[in-house]
Amino acid sequence: MAQPTPPVTLTDQLRRLTAWPLNAVATHLHRWGVHPDVLTILGLVLVAIASAFIALGQLQMGGILLVAGLPLDALDGAVARVMQRKGRFGAVLDSTLDRFADGFIFAALSYHFALDGRPDMILWAQAALIGSLGVSYVRARADEVDVSVKVNIGFFTRFERLAVIVAMLIVPGLLLVPALLEVGVIVLAVGTNITTIQRLYYVYRTLKQRGE
């Protein structure tokens, strides 16, 4: 029986829409000798700086820095494709540093809520971190040779998570509605854990249809 066809996610659609400009920029960066791993590390450094602002309550500045780092998150892979990189280390480094980035952001939010005396929101932030790691882990584990299931489905893939994070950091200050930050964290906590379950169920169905 054929493997179930996963729906096209928002992340997939955006990759298609931005493929041409990303490839054009990546081509220039490759000609200038910029290595994709450098872009990956610079992206994490920018997230770390943004997280420091978030922890200290400078939420909008943190959000702006995260937006500034989004191109780096896409360009490292584009440059690797342009240079026809054959090694797999770049993909491992990118995935690993993405998990560090998730940790930095939610640790910063937890610290911010701790300073505000909001232990309830600390728990929600940690639930969002657990869900984010779960979403990524299911995909990584399912992609291994002994399972070999491509998992790109779910309501909260990486782009959706970043979109919510940026919005909940920047919008509350613009609209003067601080509670939107809390709403965003709760949405992430619920959404990422649901997505983890979605992905697990997709892997289960796929393996069952393959008789494994």
C-alpha positions in Angstrom: 0.0 0.0 0.0 1.3 3.5 -0.9 2.6 5.8 1.8 0.0 8.5 2.7 0.7 11.8 1.0 1.4 14.5 3.5 -0.3 17.9 3.0 1.7 20.8 1.6 2.7 22.9 4.6 3.1 26.7 4.8 6.8 26.1 5.1 6.8 24.2 1.8 4.9 26.9 0.1 7.2 29.7 1.3 10.3 27.7 0.2 8.9 27.5 -3.3 8.0 31.2 -3.4 11.4 32.3 -2.1 13.5 29.7 -4.0 14.6 32.1 -6.8 15.7 35.1 -4.7 17.4 32.8 -2.2 19.3 31.0 -4.9 20.3 34.3 -6.5 21.7 35.7 -3.2 23.3 32.3 -2.4 25.1 32.3 -5.7 26.7 35.6 -4.9 27.6 34.5 -1.4 29.3 31.4 -2.8 31.3 33.5 -5.2 32.5 35.6 -2.4 33.7 32.5 -0.5 31.0 32.5 2.2 30.7 29.0 3.7 27.2 27.8 4.7 28.4 26.7 8.1 29.4 30.3 8.9 25.9 31.5 8.1 24.5 28.8 10.3 26.7 29.9 13.2 26.0 33.6 12.6 22.3 32.8 12.7 22.6 31.2 16.2 24.7 34.1 17.4 21.9 36.5 16.4 19.3 34.4 18.1 21.4 34.4 21.3 21.6 38.2 21.2 17.9 38.4 20.6 17.3 36.1 23.5 19.3 38.3 25.8 17.0 41.2 24.9 13.9 39.1 25.4 15.2 37.9 28.9 15.6 41.5 29.9 12.2 42.5 28.8 13.2 44.2 25.5 10.7 42.1 23.6 10.3 44.2 20.5 14.1 44.5 20.0 14.4 40.7 20.4 11.7 40.2 17.8 13.3 42.5 15.4 16.6 40.7 15.7 14.9 37.4 15.2 13.4 38.8 12.0 16.8 40.0 10.9 18.2 36.4 11.4 15.5 34.7 9.4 17.3 35.1 6.0 20.4 33.4 7.5 18.2 30.4 8.5 17.3 29.9 4.8 20.5 31.0 3.1 22.8 28.4 4.7 21.0 25.6 2.9 20.8 27.6 -0.3 24.5 28.3 -0.3 25.1 24.6 0.4 23.0 23.6 -2.7 24.8 26.2 -4.9 28.2 24.8 -3.9 26.9 21.3 -4.4 28.0 20.3 -1.0 28.1 16.5 -0.7 28.9 16.1 3.0 26.1 15.6 5.6 27.7 17.5 8.4 26.1 20.8 7.4 22.6 19.4 7.8 23.5 17.9 11.2 25.0 21.2 12.3 22.0 23.2 11.1 19.5 20.9 12.9 21.6 20.9 16.1 21.9 24.7 16.2 18.2 25.1 15.5 17.6 23.2 18.8 20.0 25.5 20.6 18.1 28.4 19.1 14.7 27.0 20.4 16.3 26.6 23.8 17.7 30.1 23.9 14.3 31.7 23.0 12.2 29.7 25.5 14.8 30.0 28.3 14.8 33.8 27.7 11.0 33.9 27.9 11.1 31.8 31.1 13.6 34.2 32.6 11.4 37.1 31.6 8.3 35.5 33.2 10.4 34.7 36.3 11.3 38.4 36.7 7.6 39.2 36.4 6.6 36.7 39.0 4.6 34.5 36.6 5.4 30.9 37.4 2.4 29.8 35.5 3.8 31.3 32.3 7.2 29.7 33.0 5.4 26.3 32.8 3.7 27.2 29.5 7.0 28.4 28.1 8.6 25.1 29.1 5.7 23.2 27.6 6.3 25.1 24.3 10.0 24.2 24.4 9.2 20.5 25.0 6.7 20.6 22.1 9.1 22.3 19.8 11.8 19.7 20.5 9.3 16.9 20.0 8.2 18.2 16.6 11.8 18.3 15.5 12.8 15.0 17.1 10.0 13.0 15.5 11.0 14.2 12.0 14.7 13.5 12.7 14.1 10.0 14.1 11.7 9.0 11.4 14.1 10.2 8.7 16.8 7.7 9.9 17.5 4.7 7.7 15.8 2.1 9.9 12.5 4.0 9.7 12.8 6.0 6.5 9.6 8.1 6.7 9.7 11.7 5.5 7.7 13.8 8.0 7.0 17.4 7.1 3.4 17.6 8.3 1.8 19.5 11.2 0.2 22.8 12.2 3.4 24.1 13.8 6.4 23.4 11.6 9.5 25.6 12.2 8.3 28.5 10.1 4.9 28.7 11.9 6.6 28.6 15.2 9.0 31.4 14.3 6.0 33.4 12.9 4.1 33.1 16.2 7.2 33.9 18.2 8.0 37.1 16.2 4.4 38.2 16.3 4.0 37.7 20.0 7.2 39.7 20.7 6.5 42.6 18.4 2.7 43.1 18.2 1.9 43.5 21.9 4.2 46.6 22.1 2.6 48.1 19.0 -1.0 47.5 20.2 -0.2 48.0 23.9 -1.8 44.7 24.7 0.9 42.8 26.8 -1.4 39.8 27.3 -0.8 38.9 23.6 2.6 37.6 24.6 1.0 35.2 27.0 -1.5 34.1 24.4 1.3 33.4 22.0 3.2 31.2 24.4 0.1 29.2 25.2 -0.7 28.8 21.5 2.8 27.5 21.0 2.6 25.2 23.9 -0.6 23.6 22.7 0.2 23.8 19.0 3.7 22.2 19.1 2.6 19.3 21.2 -0.4 18.6 18.9 2.0 18.7 16.0 4.3 16.2 17.7 1.3 13.9 18.1 0.3 14.5 14.4 3.7 13.5 13.3 3.8 10.4 15.5 0.5 9.3 14.1 1.6 9.9 10.6 4.7 7.7 11.1 2.5 5.1 12.8 0.1 5.0 9.8 2.9 4.9 7.3 4.8 2.0 9.0 1.5 0.1 9.5 0.7 0.4 5.8 4.2 -0.8 4.9 3.6 -3.8 7.3 6.3 -2.7 9.7 
